[in-house]
């Protein structure tokens, strides 16, 4: 006579299942975490390439924010705030593409493949109607978002916001107020990588050619940060520096003549949402358990710990350590001796 499954067998099965899940959970969870981090890294790789394409097309490193309207309109009507757009706009023509390194004779300069957002880019820069602005502002770009730092609307089932991003540009030191008599630029290229649109900052790039080649000739593309993660990076369609840039915090005592906007440490106030409009809360940060993904000017990606030494981070962000100058002055930031000691 056959009997059915007894309670003891069912209980044993449940216990074995719980034990099995418990043993496998760290592996399953770890793989999921690793997968999200790898996707973030992949998107930064594509972003780095798209910015290289933008540099190749313009023959200079793109601005971190840009004013897109005809010059005659600027001169006759002034700056229209709704036409100020952050650096990701320059990435649109090649967004989602990867370099074809396996193709013989391939160069970034000769790559003319259009990305999926090329038409959106062309439409916005040539069409100054409200409709063109609305289309850009309503377009959600997943390539600009880390899977571990999605917008709240994703969990709420709402329409995904245009302009949302998880990444920020290397802005060097915070700006000082622009003055006609300033000894050097507000956005000095040696202190970081990206500068402001001259129409917005009132400055012209001091180096005759601020290009990836000029950076390569100085500190090297592999030693100069381009983009990094930031949990409060804001909206790139707002065009405000606090939403677009990460700044390094000075680690040396400031000279008496220097006034630099305070910047909190890279591991302070993370995730509190206070960085939306205040440059003091800029930092490298992520939800990857202490590490943040970054991409260098060469296109190489890396993971930096949020508690990285401020001095090391400072040198990684400066595009030319030896030529770094405190904003608004001619005072060198680092001496040759201090640079050598820090890098060693």
N, C-alpha and C positions, 0 to 999 in steps of 0.2 A: 504494500500500500504506500503510495507516494504522498508525502505531505507538502504543503506550501512553504513558502519562505517564512521563517519565524521571525519574531521580533529581535532575537539576538543577532540573526544574520543581517537584518536591516540596520541595526545599531552599529554592528561591526563595519558595514559598508560606509555608513555615514562618517564614522570615526576615521576610517582609512582615507575617505575623500577629503576630509578636513585636513588631515595630516599631509596628504599629497599636495593640496593647494597651498598649505603653509610652507612646504618645502620649495615649491615652484614659484611662489609669489615674488620673492626677491629677484629671481631671474627674469620673470615676466615684466615686473615693474622696472627693473634696471634696463631691460631692452627697450621699453617704451620711452624712458627718459633719454636714453642714448639716441634713439631714433629722432626725437624732437630736436635734440641738440644738433644732430647731424644735418637735419633739414634747415635749421637756422644757419649753420655753417655754409651749406650749399647755397642758400639765398644770398648770403654775404659774398660768396665767390662770384655769383652772377652780377651782383651790384657793383663789385669792384671792377669787373670787366666792362660793364656798361659805362662806368665813369671813365675808364681808360679810353673807350670809344669816343666819349664826349670830348675828352682832352685832345684826342687825335683830330677830331673834326674842327675844333676851335683853335688848335695850336697853342693852347694854354690850359692850365688847370681850371676847371669850372668854378664859378662863384658859389658860395654856400646859399646865397639867396639872389634872386634875379628879378629885374623889372622888364616885363615883356609888353612893350608898347612902342609904337614908332617914335623915333627921336624927335620929330617935329611936334608930336603930341606932348612929349615930356617938356619941351621948351616952351610951348604955348599954354599948356594947361597944368603943368607940374606933375608930380608923381601921383599916380592913381593907386591907392593902397590895394585895391582888389586885383591888381595885376602883378603884385609881388608874390613870387612863388619860390619855394625852397629848392635845394639841390636835387631832390629826386626827379624834378621835371627834366633835368638834363640826362637822366638815366633812361627815360621812357623809350627813346628810339631803339635801344638795344636791350631793354629789360627782358630777362628770361633767356637770353642767348649765352652761349659759352664759347670761348676761343677754340678755333679749329686747329689745335696744335699738331694734329696728325697730318694736316695738309701741307705738302711741300711748298716752301716759299711763302707761307702764310704770315701776314703781319696784321696788327690791329688797324694800322692806317689804311690797308687795302680791303678791309672787311666792310662790305656794304650791305650785309644781310639786314632786313628790317625785322624788328621785334614786333610782338603782338600789339604794342601800344604806340607804334610809330604814327599811325593815323591820328590818334588822339593828340599826340605831341604836335603834329603838323597843323591840326585844326586849331589848337589853342594859340599857337604863336602867330598864326596868320588871320585869325578871326577874333575881332575885339568886341563881339556881341555878348550879351548876357547869356545867350544859349551856350556859347563855347565855354564860358566860365562855369556855368552850371554843370555841363557834362563832365568837365575835369573834376570839379569838386564832389560830384556824386559817384565817381569811379573808385571802387575799393580795389587796392592792389595787393594781393596776398604775397607777392614777392618782396614786399617791404615789411613783412610782419613775421616775427619769430613765433613758432607754434606754442612756445611756453609763455608768450606775452600777447595773447589775442585781445581784441577790443571786447568790452563788456557786452556789447550788442550781440556778439556771437553766442554767448550763453543764454541771452535773453530772447533769442529768436527774432531780433529786430533787424532792420536794414543795416548792412555793414557800412561804416562811415568812410567816406572818401577822405584821403589825406592822412589816415592813420599810419604810423610807422613805429618800428621798434629800434631803429638805428639812428645814430647821430654822426655828424662830420667832425673831424679834428680841427678845432678852431684855435689851438694854441692858447694864448693868454686872453682874458676878457678885454673888451674894448675900453679905451678911455674916451671921454667926450671929445669929439672932433674939434680942433682949433686950427685956424688958418696958419698959425705960427708953430704948429707941432713940428718937432725936429724930425720925427719919423712917422711912418704910417700908423693909423689906428689899427689896421689889420696888417701887421708886418709878417711877410711870408716866412722868414726864418724861424718865427716863434711857433708856427703851426703848419698847416697845409692849405686850408681853404681861406680865401679872402672874400670880402663883401663886394657887391656890385658897386662900381665907382659912382654911379648915379645916386645910390642910396647912402653911401658913406662919405662921399666928397673926396675920396682918395683915389690915387692911381697906384697900381702895383709898382713898388720901388725897383724890383728886379726887372730888367728889360724883358726877360722871357721867364715867366714863372710857369715852368712846365715840368712834367715828370722827368724829362732829361736833366733839367737843372737840379732837381732833387737828387737824381741818380749821381750827378757829379759832386754833390755835397755829402749828405749823410747816407745816401743810398736808398733806393726804393724799398728794400727789404727791411729797413730799419726806421721807416717813417709810417706811422699809423694813418690810415685813410678814414675808415668808418668803424664804429664800435656799437655795441648794444647799450641801451639805456631804458630802464623800465618806465621812465616818465618823459619820453622824448617828445611827446606832443604831436601836433598836426603840421605837416610840412606845407600845407596850403595857407597857413596863417602868415608865413614869411617872417616870423619874429626870431631873432637870434637865439633866444632862450629855448626855443623849440627845436632848433636845428643843429646846435653845436655842443660839443663837449670841450671844456677848458681844463687845463691842468692847473693845479694849485701850486703857487710859489713855495718852494721849500727853503730858499735862502732868505735871510733878513732883507727886507726891502730897503733900498737907499732912501734917504730922507726926501729926495726930490720926486720919488715915485709914489703914485697912488693907483693901486690896482684893485678893482672890485673883488671883494672876498669870494672865495670859492670853497665850498665845503669839501672835506675829504671824499674820496671816491666810494667809500663804504659807509657813509653817513646819510641818514634820512632816506635810505633807499625804499622805494615802493610806497612812499607816503603821499604821492600825488602832488607834492608841493613844487615840483620843478616846472610846471606848465608855463609860468610867466616870470620866473625869477632865475637869473643866470647863476645865482649863488648856489643853486641846488643841482647844477650840472654834475654828472658823474658817470663813470663806466659801471654798469650794473645789469643784472639779468635775473632770471628765475631758474638758472641752471645750477643751483646748489653751490654758489660761491664763485663760479667762473663765468666769464662773459666772452662771447665770440667777437673777434675783431678781424679786419682785413687790412693789410698793408698796401702801400702805393704800388707795390709790385704785383698785387693780386693774390699774394699768399695769405691764407687765413691762419688764425691761431686762437688759443684760449688763454685769457689772462685772468688771474685770480683777482677778485674785487679788492683784496688787501695788498695788491702790488705796491712796492715801494714808490712813494710819490716821486722820488728822484729818478728812478728808472722810467716811470711813466712819462715824466717831463721830457727826458731825453728821447723817448720813442716818439713823442708828439712833435718835437721840434724838427723842422725839416733841414735846419742847419745850425747845429749846436754852437759852433764858434762865432756865428754872426748874429745870434740872438740878442735882441736889445729890448730893454724895458719900454713899453708903449709910451709914446710922447716924449722920449728922451733919446740921447745917444749913449746911454750907459749900458755896457755889456751885461748880459744876464749871468754868463758863466765865464770864468777864466779858463785858459787851456789846461791848467793844472787840475781844476775841479772836474772838468770833463773827463780827463784821463782817469782820475781816481774813481769817479762814479761808474765809468764803463768797465773798469777792471773789477 
